[in-house]
């Protein structure tokens, strides 16, 4: 109450409008995995530190690029050095996962780096350490583990998701997007046996053949097949038999070309031919000298390979043509990714364009050209409906003329009438979190009718906005939701005496039309 003791004019502002509920963000994923670096200012200062980013540029600046692909090369008759062994057993997929996330509509997200690419193996302990750091973060609403599928221990893979679901249940403000272990139907049964059924998580199957390309790295081995200089030998032979070289001046004109070829051979052979020199006193001697080179070269091999231990950038300087050929071959190696990161992007895309109440399904995936398994209608029946425990697995399918579509929208609590659909669970989470944050302003307020009326009006206004947007079903607001608060309604006198303010909120959330049934019948002629 304003104390008025001095004569004059005083201003008092009276609040006539109730407080409002602000809608929280719904699609802020946290990606937990391995990165090339974790540096903002000093080395590893971002390791196990949840870091918010908004673009791929920020990711590269703080966390680096993809793991360099180690190559083994084998010569063939064309000397094009084809790749014979490309991928390590354990891959680091975070960089590619981020590309898929942003390509499919993703926006702000969190990165939790649990280590760099120098670790001996990807293990569940580190991923769980990263998960634990997110308990202190309020904003993330989705949990994604791009590197989990690279673990060699399948049971450890399932334990990571079990812990993530446990955290989601505990905090009730986040949702887990899960992958199957190998992206093949052989792991479906084990997934259902090992991962608990839960309304706070959804699984997607199969894995994706993407248009992304690997980052070329080191040439770890060069498997030679005898003499590896077919093109160089052919070039020298062409000079040796060149009918235009008839005198010393002609030979001198070709000396630089021949010497360049021979210098390249000497620099790359296991045992360089050091005792051979070009003689340019006459055309005949020049040709004989090249001939001696060819004879010596025929006894030399490059079993180790001049390119072994080189990076592709170094190879470009040594042999641009072979570098270009290897780059082309790398582009042909498909980057196969689990779908969780792309699905996180789809969630963000749908939440932004339609709303969190819209099922994130019947949506095309960008950057995907094929799937690791072709799912038929009969196969999806077994994925979509789990009679035993309700652990539905959402299918990703390829349709003629439509591309690759997300074709499922169920949680791992698929037998529940309340929490069967991803959109229902995520919409309720959004409303719960939004109202919870708004109600924090009423803690220690007077627990009386005036406060109850403010609370009821505030929540009803928020739900009315959701109803108008299409999130709630009902011809009238009272058909779509209700908010109840008051003595002898939601609270007893004992509740008031003990400081409890209890609000009951009911919502008729819109549900997806998962099965559309068209009924046709004959109609008898009437005229």
DRENMAR-580653 format. One record per residue (C-alpha): x, y, z; residue in one letter. Coordinates in Angstrom, 3 decimals. Example, Ala and Ser with C-alpha at 12.3 -4.5 7.8 and 13.67 -1.06 7.14 Angstrom:
<recs>
REC         c1         c2         c3   residu
REC     12.300     -4.500      7.800        A
REC     13.670     -1.060      7.140        S
</recs>
This chain:
<recs>
REC         c1         c2         c3   residu
REC      0.000      0.000      0.000        X
REC      1.396      3.368     -1.028        X
REC      2.145      5.535      1.998        X
REC      0.774      9.035      1.298        X
REC      1.960     11.671      3.752        X
REC      2.924     14.648      1.614        X
REC      0.334     16.725     -0.303        X
REC      0.590     16.236     -4.069        X
REC     -0.424     14.002     -6.988        X
REC      0.395     10.282     -6.931        X
REC      0.136      7.662     -9.674        X
REC     -0.980      4.099     -9.099        X
REC     -1.129      1.495    -11.894        X
REC     -3.745     -1.204    -11.462        X
REC     -3.274     -4.535    -13.259        X
REC     -6.501     -5.585    -14.990        X
REC     -5.125     -8.371    -17.183        X
REC     -4.223    -11.827    -15.903        X
REC     -0.697    -13.175    -16.333        X
REC     -0.083    -15.304    -19.407        X
REC      1.439    -18.680    -20.223        X
REC      4.343    -18.596    -22.672        X
REC      4.711    -21.700    -24.839        X
REC      8.043    -23.447    -24.331        X
REC     10.234    -24.708    -27.167        X
REC      9.380    -28.230    -28.230        X
REC     12.101    -29.330    -30.667        X
REC     15.500    -28.584    -29.144        X
REC     17.468    -31.822    -29.492        X
REC     20.625    -32.678    -27.604        X
REC     23.084    -34.739    -29.664        X
REC     25.431    -36.834    -27.543        X
REC     28.509    -38.351    -29.161        X
REC     32.095    -38.002    -30.345        X
REC     33.503    -34.981    -32.182        X
REC     36.806    -34.061    -33.827        X
REC     37.406    -31.416    -31.167        X
REC     35.553    -29.659    -28.370        X
REC     37.093    -26.229    -28.262        X
REC     35.775    -22.718    -27.849        X
REC     38.835    -20.996    -26.399        X
REC     41.098    -23.699    -24.976        X
REC     41.552    -27.369    -25.837        X
REC     38.634    -29.561    -24.673        X
REC     36.929    -26.718    -22.809        X
REC     33.626    -27.877    -24.347        X
REC     34.075    -31.576    -23.549        X
REC     31.053    -32.822    -21.572        X
REC     29.646    -29.288    -21.682        X
REC     26.184    -29.025    -23.307        X
REC     26.673    -26.323    -25.931        X
REC     23.887    -24.582    -27.828        X
REC     24.408    -24.051    -31.553        X
REC     22.136    -22.895    -34.354        X
REC     23.956    -23.850    -37.552        X
REC     26.433    -26.214    -39.184        X
REC     28.979    -23.395    -39.247        X
REC     28.857    -23.143    -35.471        X
REC     29.218    -26.899    -35.161        X
REC     32.358    -26.940    -37.320        X
REC     33.820    -23.963    -35.443        X
REC     33.444    -25.592    -32.020        X
REC     33.456    -29.316    -32.739        X
REC     35.268    -29.799    -36.042        X
REC     34.515    -31.952    -39.048        X
REC     33.940    -35.606    -39.813        X
REC     36.432    -38.298    -38.963        X
REC     38.859    -38.738    -41.864        X
REC     38.219    -41.928    -43.784        X
REC     41.277    -44.200    -43.733        X
REC     41.899    -45.883    -47.070        X
REC     43.601    -48.957    -48.426        X
REC     44.568    -48.765    -52.073        X
REC     45.263    -51.475    -54.594        X
REC     46.790    -50.944    -58.018        X
REC     45.084    -52.315    -61.068        X
REC     46.146    -52.424    -64.694        X
REC     45.022    -48.837    -65.208        X
REC     46.943    -47.574    -62.163        X
REC     43.787    -45.912    -60.843        X
REC     44.365    -47.180    -57.317        X
REC     40.865    -48.420    -56.444        X
REC     39.793    -48.483    -52.805        X
REC     39.647    -52.029    -51.465        X
REC     38.835    -51.426    -47.792        X
REC     37.127    -48.241    -46.732        X
REC     35.440    -48.245    -43.360        X
REC     36.658    -48.950    -39.870        X
REC     34.546    -51.175    -37.613        X
REC     33.630    -48.245    -35.402        X
REC     32.567    -45.049    -37.088        X
REC     32.039    -41.582    -35.689        X
REC     28.785    -40.283    -37.120        X
REC     28.069    -37.047    -35.262        X
REC     29.172    -34.723    -38.084        X
REC     27.035    -36.529    -40.668        X
REC     24.131    -36.656    -38.206        X
REC     24.249    -32.880    -37.872        X
REC     24.165    -32.510    -41.653        X
REC     21.023    -34.664    -41.749        X
REC     19.425    -32.735    -38.882        X
REC     19.820    -29.331    -40.505        X
REC     18.911    -30.668    -43.960        X
REC     15.573    -31.926    -42.648        X
REC     14.444    -28.749    -40.925        X
REC     16.492    -28.632    -37.744        X
REC     17.334    -25.422    -35.922        X
REC     18.775    -24.678    -32.480        X
REC     20.194    -27.718    -30.703        X
REC     22.699    -28.799    -28.069        X
REC     25.917    -30.736    -28.636        X
REC     27.479    -32.827    -25.884        X
REC     30.943    -33.985    -26.932        X
REC     32.060    -36.998    -24.901        X
REC     35.464    -37.370    -26.574        X
REC     37.403    -37.076    -29.815        X
REC     38.239    -39.530    -32.581        X
REC     41.404    -40.773    -30.886        X
REC     39.554    -43.017    -28.443        X
REC     40.131    -46.744    -28.710        X
REC     36.424    -47.546    -28.854        X
REC     32.948    -46.071    -28.605        X
REC     31.454    -47.171    -25.311        X
REC     28.314    -46.684    -23.295        X
REC     30.108    -45.226    -20.262        X
REC     31.102    -42.044    -22.105        X
REC     27.693    -41.639    -23.728        X
REC     26.040    -41.988    -20.318        X
REC     28.384    -39.348    -18.903        X
REC     27.213    -37.014    -21.637        X
REC     23.598    -37.880    -20.882        X
REC     24.099    -37.076    -17.194        X
REC     25.251    -33.527    -17.994        X
REC     21.853    -32.802    -19.543        X
REC     20.050    -33.219    -16.230        X
REC     21.251    -29.713    -15.398        X
REC     19.871    -28.291    -18.652        X
REC     16.253    -27.239    -18.940        X
REC     15.931    -26.342    -22.627        X
REC     16.662    -29.649    -24.456        X
REC     13.487    -31.545    -25.298        X
REC     14.836    -34.389    -27.458        X
REC     17.681    -36.850    -26.839        X
REC     19.664    -38.293    -29.772        X
REC     22.708    -40.625    -29.800        X
REC     24.169    -40.701    -33.353        X
REC     27.232    -42.760    -32.364        X
REC     25.403    -45.413    -30.346        X
REC     25.014    -47.717    -33.354        X
REC     28.807    -47.829    -33.737        X
REC     29.305    -49.619    -30.431        X
REC     30.500    -53.194    -30.842        X
REC     28.644    -54.278    -27.697        X
REC     24.957    -54.555    -28.579        X
REC     23.865    -54.845    -24.943        X
REC     25.689    -51.588    -24.172        X
REC     23.734    -49.969    -27.016        X
REC     20.435    -50.877    -25.355        X
REC     21.633    -49.775    -21.919        X
REC     22.258    -46.242    -23.240        X
REC     18.647    -45.958    -24.364        X
REC     17.385    -47.452    -21.114        X
REC     19.201    -44.718    -19.180        X
REC     17.915    -42.034    -21.557        X
REC     14.328    -43.195    -21.061        X
REC     14.895    -43.207    -17.318        X
REC     16.037    -39.580    -17.442        X
REC     13.065    -38.594    -19.609        X
REC     10.676    -40.214    -17.122        X
REC     12.374    -38.489    -14.230        X
REC     12.411    -35.000    -15.738        X
REC      9.193    -35.305    -17.797        X
REC     10.287    -32.580    -20.203        X
REC     12.122    -34.529    -22.926        X
REC     11.633    -37.315    -25.439        X
REC     14.077    -39.960    -26.708        X
REC     14.449    -40.652    -30.441        X
REC     15.901    -44.154    -30.810        X
REC     17.536    -46.219    -33.539        X
REC     17.705    -49.952    -34.006        X
REC     21.170    -51.443    -33.615        X
REC     22.041    -52.632    -37.126        X
REC     19.158    -51.255    -39.115        X
REC     18.170    -54.802    -40.081        X
REC     15.162    -56.857    -39.040        X
REC     17.390    -59.325    -37.183        X
REC     17.730    -56.876    -34.269        X
REC     14.056    -55.946    -33.882        X
REC     13.243    -58.749    -31.435        X
REC     16.279    -58.009    -29.285        X
REC     15.446    -54.295    -29.270        X
REC     12.010    -55.079    -27.863        X
REC     13.447    -57.439    -25.275        X
REC     16.145    -55.053    -24.060        X
REC     14.554    -51.582    -24.220        X
REC     11.725    -50.801    -21.772        X
REC      8.348    -49.810    -23.167        X
REC      7.848    -46.144    -22.490        X
REC      5.688    -43.204    -23.506        X
REC      8.737    -40.907    -23.501        X
REC     10.465    -42.570    -26.442        X
REC      9.994    -43.682    -30.054        X
REC     12.097    -45.926    -32.286        X
REC     12.615    -45.697    -36.052        X
REC     13.694    -48.312    -38.600        X
REC     15.620    -48.962    -40.890        X
REC     18.880    -47.050    -41.459        X
REC     19.382    -44.589    -44.316        X
REC     21.590    -44.597    -47.409        X
REC     22.343    -40.878    -47.669        X
REC     23.752    -38.644    -50.396        X
REC     26.478    -37.480    -48.020        X
REC     30.104    -38.295    -48.808        X
REC     32.914    -39.303    -46.509        X
REC     35.816    -37.046    -45.707        X
REC     38.996    -38.505    -47.222        X
REC     41.886    -38.958    -44.824        X
REC     45.029    -41.084    -44.700        X
REC     46.138    -43.824    -47.035        X
REC     46.993    -46.533    -44.531        X
REC     48.120    -49.215    -46.955        X
REC     49.075    -49.515    -50.592        X
REC     48.860    -53.050    -51.888        X
REC     51.154    -53.172    -54.920        X
REC     50.664    -55.657    -57.766        X
REC     54.045    -55.865    -59.449        X
REC     55.119    -52.847    -61.398        X
REC     52.802    -49.915    -60.767        X
REC     53.893    -47.550    -63.513        X
REC     51.933    -48.571    -66.591        X
REC     51.105    -45.014    -67.627        X
REC     54.668    -43.761    -67.020        X
REC     56.151    -46.672    -68.987        X
REC     53.780    -45.983    -71.863        X
REC     54.761    -42.307    -71.893        X
REC     58.484    -43.115    -71.948        X
REC     57.980    -45.731    -74.662        X
REC     56.137    -43.159    -76.767        X
REC     59.128    -40.810    -76.474        X
REC     61.589    -43.606    -77.294        X
REC     59.861    -44.591    -80.525        X
REC     58.973    -41.043    -81.542        X
REC     59.996    -40.838    -85.225        X
REC     60.303    -37.063    -84.986        X
REC     63.388    -37.327    -82.739        X
REC     66.195    -37.557    -85.315        X
REC     68.960    -35.388    -83.839        X
REC     70.314    -34.014    -80.552        X
REC     68.231    -30.839    -80.735        X
REC     65.041    -32.888    -81.041        X
REC     66.142    -34.967    -78.059        X
REC     66.836    -31.853    -75.989        X
REC     63.330    -30.611    -76.695        X
REC     61.915    -33.787    -75.122        X
REC     64.448    -34.051    -72.310        X
REC     62.413    -32.075    -69.764        X
REC     59.328    -34.172    -70.395        X
REC     61.217    -37.456    -70.054        X
REC     63.191    -36.260    -67.034        X
REC     59.977    -35.232    -65.267        X
REC     58.543    -38.726    -65.743        X
REC     61.757    -40.382    -64.536        X
REC     62.028    -38.071    -61.511        X
REC     58.485    -39.030    -60.543        X
REC     59.351    -42.736    -60.854        X
REC     62.539    -42.330    -58.802        X
REC     60.671    -40.468    -56.069        X
REC     58.086    -43.196    -55.665        X
REC     59.892    -46.517    -56.263        X
REC     60.934    -48.597    -53.273        X
REC     64.466    -48.636    -54.748        X
REC     64.960    -45.615    -57.034        X
REC     66.902    -46.180    -60.273        X
REC     69.710    -43.829    -59.361        X
REC     72.341    -45.121    -61.780        X
REC     70.512    -44.163    -64.942        X
REC     70.940    -40.763    -66.555        X
REC     69.636    -39.296    -69.763        X
REC     72.174    -38.825    -72.555        X
REC     71.320    -36.086    -75.019        X
REC     74.456    -35.980    -77.203        X
REC     72.479    -37.582    -80.008        X
REC     68.976    -38.791    -80.738        X
REC     70.137    -42.421    -80.733        X
REC     71.828    -42.165    -77.339        X
REC     68.765    -40.374    -75.917        X
REC     66.478    -43.170    -77.067        X
REC     68.905    -45.837    -75.809        X
REC     69.022    -44.146    -72.402        X
REC     65.233    -44.187    -72.164        X
REC     65.291    -47.821    -73.253        X
REC     67.682    -48.657    -70.409        X
REC     65.311    -46.929    -68.025        X
REC     62.427    -49.035    -69.267        X
REC     64.451    -52.233    -68.825        X
REC     65.407    -51.256    -65.275        X
REC     61.871    -50.190    -64.480        X
REC     60.609    -53.593    -65.547        X
REC     62.529    -55.175    -62.661        X
REC     61.347    -52.661    -60.072        X
REC     58.145    -52.830    -58.061        X
REC     56.308    -50.468    -55.767        X
REC     55.003    -52.986    -53.247        X
REC     54.971    -50.477    -50.417        X
REC     53.577    -47.615    -52.422        X
REC     54.658    -44.030    -52.549        X
REC     51.229    -42.963    -51.352        X
REC     51.199    -44.942    -48.141        X
REC     50.971    -42.691    -45.097        X
REC     49.953    -39.708    -47.200        X
REC     46.845    -37.637    -46.777        X
REC     44.655    -37.049    -49.791        X
REC     45.763    -33.426    -49.749        X
REC     49.384    -34.567    -50.057        X
REC     48.461    -37.039    -52.775        X
REC     46.948    -34.192    -54.772        X
REC     50.381    -32.622    -54.987        X
REC     52.058    -35.907    -55.916        X
REC     49.563    -37.145    -58.456        X
REC     46.500    -34.961    -59.192        X
REC     44.911    -37.503    -61.535        X
REC     45.011    -40.311    -59.014        X
REC     43.822    -37.950    -56.302        X
REC     40.788    -37.050    -58.421        X
REC     40.109    -40.728    -59.122        X
REC     40.198    -41.638    -55.434        X
REC     37.917    -38.720    -54.565        X
REC     35.419    -39.980    -57.121        X
REC     35.527    -43.435    -55.578        X
REC     35.027    -42.022    -52.081        X
REC     31.883    -40.285    -53.327        X
REC     30.530    -43.672    -54.382        X
REC     30.761    -45.017    -50.825        X
REC     27.346    -44.346    -49.250        X
REC     27.278    -42.797    -45.795        X
REC     24.800    -45.047    -44.008        X
REC     23.263    -43.379    -40.969        X
REC     20.724    -44.299    -38.320        X
REC     17.567    -42.218    -38.807        X
REC     17.366    -40.492    -35.412        X
REC     19.110    -37.261    -36.449        X
REC     16.956    -36.841    -39.561        X
REC     13.844    -37.572    -37.476        X
REC     14.880    -34.872    -34.992        X
REC     14.964    -32.471    -37.934        X
REC     11.497    -33.611    -38.994        X
REC     10.187    -32.961    -35.469        X
REC     11.595    -29.427    -35.613        X
REC     10.204    -28.874    -39.102        X
REC      6.669    -29.991    -38.186        X
REC      6.647    -28.141    -34.866        X
REC      7.554    -24.936    -36.662        X
REC      5.242    -25.241    -39.654        X
REC      2.189    -26.966    -38.133        X
REC      2.553    -27.457    -34.404        X
REC      3.734    -30.029    -31.902        X
REC      0.282    -31.676    -31.998        X
REC      0.762    -32.706    -35.642        X
REC      2.058    -36.266    -35.997        X
REC      5.609    -36.206    -37.445        X
REC      4.758    -38.723    -40.155        X
REC      3.952    -38.877    -43.885        X
REC      6.882    -36.497    -44.305        X
REC      9.673    -36.921    -46.844        X
REC     13.289    -37.217    -45.736        X
REC     15.927    -35.083    -47.435        X
REC     19.413    -36.363    -48.330        X
REC     18.172    -39.980    -48.451        X
REC     18.454    -42.077    -51.608        X
REC     17.701    -45.572    -50.289        X
REC     17.080    -47.642    -47.159        X
REC     18.936    -50.582    -45.661        X
REC     15.722    -52.606    -45.713        X
REC     12.666    -52.436    -47.922        X
REC      9.588    -52.637    -45.709        X
REC      6.375    -54.142    -47.066        X
REC      2.878    -53.695    -45.657        X
REC      3.113    -57.119    -44.037        X
REC      6.472    -56.291    -42.453        X
REC      5.155    -53.009    -41.084        X
REC      2.274    -54.800    -39.398        X
REC      4.803    -56.540    -37.165        X
REC      6.678    -53.296    -36.533        X
REC      3.674    -51.086    -35.850        X
REC      1.747    -53.401    -33.547        X
REC      3.428    -55.277    -30.709        X
REC      0.763    -57.426    -29.095        X
REC      3.014    -58.426    -26.220        X
REC      4.345    -55.142    -24.828        X
REC      3.215    -52.397    -27.198        X
REC      6.755    -51.497    -28.264        X
REC      5.888    -50.069    -31.649        X
REC      8.734    -49.333    -34.066        X
REC      8.043    -46.634    -36.625        X
REC      8.781    -47.566    -40.211        X
REC     10.565    -45.446    -42.775        X
REC      9.453    -46.531    -46.221        X
REC     10.187    -45.794    -49.852        X
REC      7.168    -45.300    -52.109        X
REC      7.158    -45.103    -55.874        X
REC      6.854    -41.484    -56.950        X
REC      6.856    -40.188    -53.353        X
REC     10.377    -40.827    -52.157        X
REC     11.360    -41.883    -48.660        X
REC      8.669    -41.127    -46.076        X
REC      8.376    -41.435    -42.315        X
REC      5.481    -43.877    -42.074        X
REC      4.844    -44.276    -38.358        X
REC      4.082    -42.056    -35.370        X
REC      3.875    -44.288    -32.302        X
REC      5.708    -44.282    -28.992        X
REC      7.091    -47.371    -27.286        X
REC      3.812    -47.426    -25.338        X
REC      1.850    -48.415    -28.419        X
REC     -0.830    -50.419    -26.608        X
REC     -1.878    -47.446    -24.481        X
REC     -4.944    -45.539    -25.623        X
REC     -3.613    -42.407    -23.935        X
REC      0.058    -42.300    -24.945        X
REC      0.128    -44.318    -28.163        X
REC      1.105    -41.431    -30.425        X
REC      4.258    -39.322    -30.427        X
REC      2.291    -36.130    -31.053        X
REC      0.026    -36.683    -28.019        X
REC      2.954    -37.254    -25.673        X
REC      4.897    -34.269    -26.951        X
REC      1.871    -31.946    -26.925        X
REC      1.068    -32.813    -23.310        X
REC      4.724    -32.291    -22.391        X
REC      4.639    -28.846    -24.007        X
REC      1.485    -27.810    -22.127        X
REC      2.748    -29.237    -18.839        X
REC      6.079    -27.420    -19.090        X
REC      4.519    -24.150    -20.255        X
REC      1.954    -24.070    -17.450        X
REC      4.517    -25.207    -14.886        X
REC      6.837    -22.307    -15.702        X
REC      3.947    -19.829    -15.622        X
REC      2.799    -21.145    -12.240        X
REC      6.195    -20.512    -10.670        X
REC      5.144    -16.888    -10.334        X
REC      2.356    -17.924     -7.952        X
REC      4.541    -19.750     -5.450        X
REC      3.934    -18.172     -2.001        X
REC      1.033    -16.085     -3.322        X
REC     -2.092    -15.965     -1.164        X
REC     -3.964    -19.246     -1.522        X
REC     -7.389    -17.646     -1.913        X
REC    -10.163    -17.086     -4.435        X
REC     -8.427    -14.134     -6.106        X
REC     -5.340    -16.219     -6.860        X
REC     -7.434    -19.175     -7.998        X
REC     -9.329    -16.982    -10.452        X
REC     -6.090    -15.554    -11.884        X
REC     -4.647    -19.035    -12.322        X
REC     -7.778    -20.412    -13.945        X
REC     -8.093    -17.484    -16.347        X
REC     -4.409    -17.649    -17.264        X
REC     -4.488    -21.358    -18.108        X
REC     -7.832    -21.156    -19.924        X
REC     -6.518    -18.355    -22.133        X
REC     -3.508    -20.476    -23.066        X
REC     -5.620    -23.543    -23.837        X
REC     -8.032    -21.424    -25.848        X
REC     -5.104    -20.360    -28.032        X
REC     -4.175    -24.020    -28.535        X
REC     -7.779    -24.883    -29.417        X
REC     -7.938    -22.125    -32.027        X
REC     -4.673    -23.381    -33.526        X
REC     -6.155    -26.850    -33.958        X
REC     -4.415    -28.723    -31.154        X
REC     -7.613    -29.529    -29.256        X
REC    -10.819    -31.142    -30.493        X
REC    -14.225    -29.647    -29.768        X
REC    -16.911    -27.473    -31.332        X
REC    -16.750    -25.152    -28.322        X
REC    -13.913    -24.387    -25.899        X
REC    -15.723    -26.202    -23.093        X
REC    -15.782    -29.320    -25.269        X
REC    -12.033    -29.145    -25.857        X
REC    -10.631    -28.458    -22.393        X
REC    -11.400    -27.574    -18.810        X
REC     -9.528    -26.003    -15.902        X
REC    -10.751    -26.683    -12.402        X
REC     -9.448    -25.048     -9.230        X
REC    -10.981    -24.154     -5.900        X
REC    -12.084    -25.273     -2.470        X
REC    -14.205    -28.429     -2.562        X
REC    -13.342    -28.770     -6.262        X
REC     -9.685    -29.691     -6.363        X
REC     -8.675    -28.842     -2.801        X
REC     -9.905    -29.612      0.655        X
REC     -9.516    -27.268      3.612        X
REC     -6.662    -29.469      4.762        X
REC     -4.892    -28.896      1.435        X
REC     -5.166    -25.129      1.907        X
REC     -3.901    -25.364      5.486        X
REC     -0.901    -27.366      4.295        X
REC     -0.080    -24.862      1.541        X
REC     -1.187    -26.864     -1.487        X
REC     -2.759    -25.167     -4.507        X
REC     -4.125    -27.899     -6.792        X
REC     -5.194    -27.315    -10.390        X
REC     -6.832    -29.961    -12.572        X
REC     -6.526    -29.586    -16.338        X
REC     -8.254    -31.740    -18.930        X
REC     -7.590    -31.625    -22.683        X
REC     -9.089    -33.376    -25.704        X
REC     -5.934    -33.475    -27.813        X
REC     -6.275    -34.046    -31.544        X
REC     -5.200    -37.525    -32.644        X
REC     -3.718    -38.598    -35.981        X
REC     -5.814    -40.479    -38.536        X
REC     -3.523    -43.490    -38.673        X
REC     -5.932    -45.786    -40.494        X
REC     -8.230    -44.358    -43.168        X
REC    -11.049    -46.722    -44.113        X
REC    -13.186    -46.074    -47.190        X
REC    -16.484    -47.954    -47.311        X
REC    -18.216    -48.470    -50.650        X
REC    -21.548    -50.084    -51.410        X
REC    -23.989    -50.409    -54.288        X
REC    -26.874    -47.998    -54.439        X
REC    -30.041    -49.148    -56.165        X
REC    -31.322    -47.129    -59.070        X
REC    -34.061    -44.749    -57.959        X
REC    -35.009    -42.991    -61.188        X
</recs>
